[in-house]
Amino acid sequence: MLSTRALRPPGLFAHKQEPGRFCRARAGGRQHRPAGGPVRGFGARRIRVWMLVVTVLAGCAGPRPAPTPDGVAEPPAEAAAPVYQSGEATYYGARFAGRTTASGEAFDPRALTAAHRRLALGTRVRVTNVDNGRTVTVRINDRGPYADGRIIDLSRAAAERLGMIESGVATVELRRID
């Protein structure tokens, strides 16, 4: 009669074999740890994992720009972006309130948002009124404007901050923030 133990190669099914026969466990059931060696086991592994997690989280923490009252964070002053585009800006009329924008959200005239033809949706842009020097930071959430000579359509709230409600049109400079 053949023994099934002889047909199994060493290493396979080692957990089913007797201690001391082709497996790493010692016959006494206890593993040998050299004196003065590193501490190993579940407790030490847990400590190393927690140290790694804390290190990664500490690396993610850093100074962030403070949010402004309108909820849009302003970048640090030393990070002045170059002018991306110059031209005329207009603002959305009241009839567009509640309509779906290109980003899928409903247009809110009280939010600091804008429409641009090419900038990626979600891009933040600092818009400066060249005539009076006022600035506002808006988030691109729609496509347009479709009138010739216009580079951006602003929400009513953004237009109020730029001081262009009465004229309806203003010469602006756009600076990409992100």
Sequence and secondary structure as in RCSB ss.txt:
>XXXX:A:sequence
MLSTRALRPPGLFAHKQEPGRFCRARAGGRQHRPAGGPVRGFGARRIRVWMLVVTVLAGCAGPRPAPTPDGVAEP
PAEAAAPVYQSGEATYYGARFAGRTTASGEAFDPRALTAAHRRLALGTRVRVTNVDNGRTVTVRINDRGPYADGR
IIDLSRAAAERLGMIESGVATVELRRID
>XXXX:A:secstr
   HHHHS TTTTGGGS TTSSSSS TTS     TT    SHHHHHHHHHHHHHHHHHHH      B TTS B  
 TT      EEEEEEE  GGGTT B TTSSB  TTS EEE SSS TT EEEEEETTT  EEEEEEEE    STTE
EEEE HHHHHHHT TTTS EEEEEEE  
